[in-house]
Amino acid sequence: MVLKKGSDPTKKPPDGGGSKKQSIKTSSYDFTSNYAALEDFKAFAASCGLIIPAVEADGKIHRLRGEGDKPGTKSYWYVYFSYPVAVGVVGSWRKGESYTWCIKSGKQLDDAEREALKQQYHQARLQRQTETQQAQAQAAIKARTILAQAVSAEPNHPYLMRKQIPAQALKVYKGSVLAELRDSEGILHSLQFIKPDGGKFFLSGGRTKGVFHTFGDLEQSATIYICEGLATACTVYQWKQTATVAAMNAGNLLPVGLALRQAYPTTRLVFAADNDRYNPVGNIGKDKAEQAARMVAGWVLLPEFAQDSQGTDWNDWFIESGGVCP
């Protein structure tokens, strides 16, 4: 294992999965009809996972069911402006991603068009923020209702048995283990559902940034460990016997770290990182943990595996070692 201090905060942080994405796509040619522009935007939206039957070019946010959404869920959205220049944005509240399309490149825009687009972006951003806040408020109410109906997890739950973790104070709702996503003040905002087969999904519309599931007492702990997944956090809590939180994904390590640093300025923060050494796009777990550690004056605890191991996190390390952590 490797325990090291966060490195130079002035160094450009590495990129990786789990972070909010923003991309811009432009066409290298001019359309002579609004219909052609609409069709190009629809094709762009489809490449982002959203099929739009008919684009509403009214500058308002429209919600639709997209790729990966459950029946009855509409986590995708789009907004399209046709004047003074055709531009559209596609996003997903569930993924926390947004992608921008424009018929012209930045160099092709004149000053008037550039200013008009700036105002349109601002208007769309305000509308999106309002709808996001409303969706999160509704999800928080639903989360409280579901949690009130949940029952205590049994030790023989298939997911807990496969991960070799105890039931702790975990709850189960309709067969799924619940991760309670709370802020640093303990307020419940949303839930993650973990099915018996390990499949995971979040409560639609719920807040995920900066919230986490907690094992142990944050107030009484001199050290807080921050992990990605629920099973990893439970494993580290059993091992270290001090407060441990699950941020749910690598992209949320920094927001959670910042929230905990603000709430507990003198507490030692250690990121028990995933070691994604076989990921073709890079070691996201390690990179995101190191980035977060630099920003909050924390530490990184990284599991090391044998060359023939496919393990990535501390729960894998625990299972492969026969139930013993180093």
C-alpha positions as a printed Julia matrix, in Angstrom:
326×3 Matrix{Float64}:
   0.0     0.0     0.0
   1.04    3.62   -0.52
   0.21    6.51    1.82
   1.39    9.85    0.54
   0.78   13.53    1.03
  -1.07   15.56   -1.59
   1.44   17.05   -4.01
   1.95   20.53   -5.44
  -1.46   22.3    -5.63
  -0.19   24.52   -8.46
   0.25   21.54  -10.74
  -2.48   21.16  -13.32
  -4.88   18.46  -12.07
  -5.27   15.37  -14.24
  -8.46   14.78  -16.16
 -10.62   11.76  -15.5
 -14.04   10.15  -15.37
 -16.78   11.23  -13.12
 -16.24   14.98  -13.61
 -18.77   17.32  -15.18
 -18.25   17.48  -18.92
 -18.69   20.46  -21.24
 -17.93   20.15  -24.93
 -18.66   22.28  -27.98
 -19.37   20.91  -31.42
 -19.44   23.16  -34.46
 -20.13   22.63  -38.14
 -17.51   23.53  -40.72
 -20.15   24.45  -43.29
 -23.05   26.89  -43.54
 -26.66   25.75  -43.64
 -29.07   27.58  -45.91
 -32.18   26.37  -44.12
 -33.37   26.14  -40.54
 -34.54   22.58  -41.23
 -31.01   21.45  -41.99
 -29.75   23.04  -38.77
 -32.45   21.3   -36.75
 -31.57   17.96  -38.29
 -27.89   18.46  -37.51
 -28.71   19.32  -33.9
 -30.93   16.22  -33.62
 -28.05   14.08  -34.87
 -25.73   15.73  -32.33
 -28.25   15.09  -29.52
 -28.53   11.44  -30.58
 -24.74   11.1   -30.3
 -25.11   12.34  -26.7
 -27.74    9.69  -25.91
 -30.91   11.73  -26.5
 -33.36   11.09  -29.33
 -35.47   14.21  -30.0
 -38.55   13.47  -32.16
 -39.14   17.17  -32.92
 -36.95   20.01  -31.71
 -38.75   22.88  -29.99
 -36.78   25.97  -31.04
 -38.2    28.2   -28.31
 -35.16   28.72  -26.08
 -36.79   26.8   -23.2
 -35.55   23.67  -21.45
 -37.34   20.49  -22.49
 -37.03   17.22  -20.56
 -37.01   13.85  -22.3
 -36.17   10.25  -21.57
 -32.68    9.46  -22.82
 -30.11    6.69  -22.91
 -29.98    4.78  -19.62
 -33.16    6.29  -18.18
 -35.67    3.98  -16.56
 -39.29    3.96  -17.79
 -41.06    7.07  -16.53
 -37.76    8.91  -15.89
 -36.74   11.98  -17.86
 -33.25   12.96  -16.76
 -32.13   14.35  -20.13
 -32.83   17.89  -21.28
 -32.16   20.14  -24.23
 -32.55   23.8   -25.14
 -32.39   25.2   -28.68
 -32.14   28.76  -30.0
 -32.62   29.47  -33.71
 -31.82   33.21  -33.64
 -29.53   35.04  -34.18
 -27.51   31.89  -34.71
 -28.58   28.28  -34.34
 -27.26   26.88  -31.06
 -28.37   24.1   -28.73
 -27.36   22.41  -25.49
 -27.96   18.77  -24.49
 -27.54   17.61  -20.9
 -28.35   14.97  -18.32
 -29.21   15.72  -14.7
 -28.49   12.11  -13.83
 -24.97   12.22  -15.26
 -24.25   15.86  -14.45
 -23.07   16.46  -18.02
 -23.87   19.03  -20.7
 -22.79   19.4   -24.34
 -23.08   22.48  -26.54
 -23.66   22.56  -30.31
 -23.39   25.62  -32.55
 -23.88   26.04  -36.27
 -20.89   28.38  -36.44
 -17.43   28.28  -34.95
 -16.34   31.05  -32.61
 -14.33   32.69  -35.37
 -17.39   32.89  -37.63
 -19.51   34.81  -35.11
 -19.73   38.59  -35.36
 -19.91   40.81  -32.26
 -23.71   41.06  -32.26
 -24.13   37.29  -32.54
 -21.55   36.69  -29.84
 -23.31   39.05  -27.42
 -26.73   37.56  -28.21
 -25.44   34.05  -27.57
 -23.92   35.19  -24.28
 -27.33   36.44  -23.13
 -29.05   33.26  -24.3
 -26.56   31.07  -22.46
 -27.13   33.1   -19.31
 -30.9    32.75  -19.6
 -30.66   29.0   -20.2
 -28.25   28.6   -17.27
 -30.64   30.35  -14.88
 -33.56   28.23  -16.06
 -31.5    25.05  -15.71
 -30.41   26.02  -12.19
 -34.04   26.65  -11.2
 -35.22   23.33  -12.57
 -32.28   21.51  -10.98
 -33.09   23.0    -7.58
 -36.75   22.03   -7.95
 -35.85   18.46   -8.98
 -33.43   18.12   -6.07
 -36.02   19.38   -3.58
 -38.58   16.86   -4.85
 -36.0    14.06   -4.76
 -35.1    14.9    -1.15
 -38.75   14.55   -0.15
 -38.98   11.22   -1.98
 -35.73   10.03   -0.37
 -37.14   10.65    3.1
 -40.32    8.75    2.21
 -38.39    5.76    0.84
 -36.03    5.67    3.8
 -38.97    5.68    6.22
 -40.32    2.57    4.45
 -36.97    0.77    4.27
 -36.02   -2.1     6.57
 -32.72   -3.04    8.19
 -30.36   -4.97    5.92
 -29.85   -8.65    6.69
 -26.32  -10.11    6.74
 -27.32  -12.63    4.05
 -28.23   -9.98    1.45
 -26.55  -11.16   -1.8
 -24.63   -7.92   -2.33
 -23.31   -7.79    1.22
 -22.3   -11.44    1.09
 -20.46  -11.04   -2.2
 -18.61   -7.98   -0.92
 -18.04   -9.68    2.47
 -19.19   -6.63    4.4
 -21.46   -6.5     7.47
 -24.96   -5.06    7.42
 -23.94   -2.24    9.77
 -26.88    0.19    9.94
 -27.62   -0.19    6.22
 -31.21   -0.18    4.99
 -32.89   -2.13    2.22
 -35.8    -0.98    0.06
 -37.51   -3.42   -2.33
 -34.42   -5.64   -2.33
 -31.88   -2.87   -2.92
 -29.32   -1.7    -0.37
 -29.59    2.04    0.19
 -26.72    4.5     0.35
 -27.99    7.59    2.16
 -26.56   10.67    0.47
 -26.28   13.4     3.1
 -24.35   16.65    3.35
 -21.84   17.55    6.05
 -24.69   18.69    8.31
 -26.39   15.3     8.05
 -29.29   16.45    5.86
 -30.6    13.72    3.53
 -30.64   14.79   -0.12
 -30.88   11.61   -2.16
 -30.28    7.86   -2.31
 -28.26    5.36   -4.27
 -29.87    1.96   -4.83
 -27.63   -1.12   -5.03
 -29.37   -4.19   -6.4
 -28.55   -7.74   -5.25
 -26.5    -8.24   -8.43
 -24.5    -5.05   -7.76
 -26.32   -2.83  -10.28
 -26.45    0.78   -9.05
 -28.64    3.78   -9.79
 -29.42    7.09   -8.14
 -32.77    8.55   -7.21
 -33.84   10.54  -10.27
 -33.23   14.28   -9.95
 -31.46   13.96   -6.61
 -28.35   15.87   -5.63
 -25.11   13.89   -5.86
 -22.39   16.55   -5.76
 -20.78   17.02   -2.36
 -23.02   14.5    -0.57
 -22.01   11.1     0.78
 -22.91    8.04    2.86
 -21.27    7.93    6.28
 -20.06    5.08    8.49
 -19.14    6.12   12.02
 -19.18    9.48   13.82
 -17.72   12.4    11.87
 -17.74   14.69   14.9
 -15.69   12.35   17.1
 -13.11   11.23   14.54
  -9.59   12.64   14.33
  -9.29   11.12   10.84
 -11.96   10.76    8.17
 -11.43    8.35    5.27
 -13.04    9.19    1.93
 -13.75    6.36   -0.55
 -15.63    5.99   -3.81
 -18.08    3.12   -3.35
 -20.25    1.98   -0.46
 -18.62   -1.44   -0.08
 -15.14    0.1    -0.09
 -16.15    2.61    2.58
 -17.66   -0.12    4.74
 -14.46   -2.18    4.4
 -12.21    0.74    5.34
 -14.47    1.62    8.3
 -14.22   -1.96    9.62
 -10.45   -1.82    9.16
  -9.68    1.64   10.55
 -12.52    1.98   13.08
 -12.88    5.69   12.35
 -15.4     7.7    10.35
 -15.44    6.76    6.66
 -17.59    8.17    3.86
 -18.55    6.95    0.38
 -18.56    9.68   -2.28
 -20.1     7.29   -4.86
 -17.72    8.15   -7.72
 -14.25    9.53   -8.41
 -15.59   12.84   -9.68
 -17.24   13.5    -6.33
 -14.09   12.99   -4.23
 -13.08   16.65   -4.48
 -16.55   18.13   -3.74
 -16.89   15.79   -0.73
 -13.36   16.58    0.41
 -14.02   20.32    0.21
 -17.29   19.97    2.13
 -15.62   17.95    4.88
 -12.62   20.27    5.07
 -14.94   23.24    5.58
 -16.93   21.42    8.25
 -13.88   19.88    9.98
 -10.89   22.2     9.37
  -8.51   20.38   11.74
  -9.5    16.78   10.95
  -7.07   14.61    8.98
  -8.61   13.65    5.62
  -7.38   10.5     3.88
  -8.61    9.44    0.44
  -8.73    5.63    0.3
  -8.46    5.64   -3.47
  -9.35    3.11   -6.15
  -6.36    1.89   -8.15
  -7.71    1.89  -11.72
  -4.38    0.84  -13.2
  -5.92   -1.14  -16.06
  -8.28    1.61  -17.2
  -7.33    2.48  -20.81
  -8.11    6.18  -20.25
  -5.88    6.42  -17.18
  -5.83    5.68  -13.46
  -8.88    7.8   -12.7
  -9.32    6.71   -9.09
  -5.71    7.51   -8.18
  -5.61   10.76  -10.16
  -8.86   12.14   -8.75
  -7.87   11.22   -5.21
  -4.5    12.93   -5.58
  -6.15   16.03   -7.04
  -8.59   16.18   -4.13
  -5.81   15.61   -1.6
  -3.85   18.56   -2.98
  -6.85   20.83   -2.66
  -7.74   19.94    0.95
  -4.27   19.23    2.37
  -5.14   15.55    2.64
  -3.47   12.21    2.1
  -3.94    9.32   -0.34
  -4.05    5.65    0.64
  -3.71    3.49   -2.47
  -4.08   -0.32   -2.58
  -1.38   -2.23   -4.42
  -2.13   -5.59   -6.07
  -0.23   -8.47   -7.55
   0.29   -8.28  -11.31
  -2.23  -11.03  -12.0
  -4.93   -9.4    -9.85
  -7.91   -7.58  -11.35
  -8.67   -5.8    -8.08
  -9.05   -2.04   -7.97
 -10.26   -0.94   -4.53
  -9.79   -1.69   -0.83
 -12.76   -4.04   -0.78
 -11.08   -6.11   -3.52
  -7.86   -6.04   -1.48
  -9.75   -7.22    1.6
 -11.4   -10.13   -0.26
  -8.19  -11.21   -2.03
  -6.24  -11.15    1.21
  -8.71  -13.48    2.89
 -10.44  -10.87    5.0
  -7.37   -9.09    6.31
  -6.29   -5.52    5.54
  -2.62   -4.49    5.86
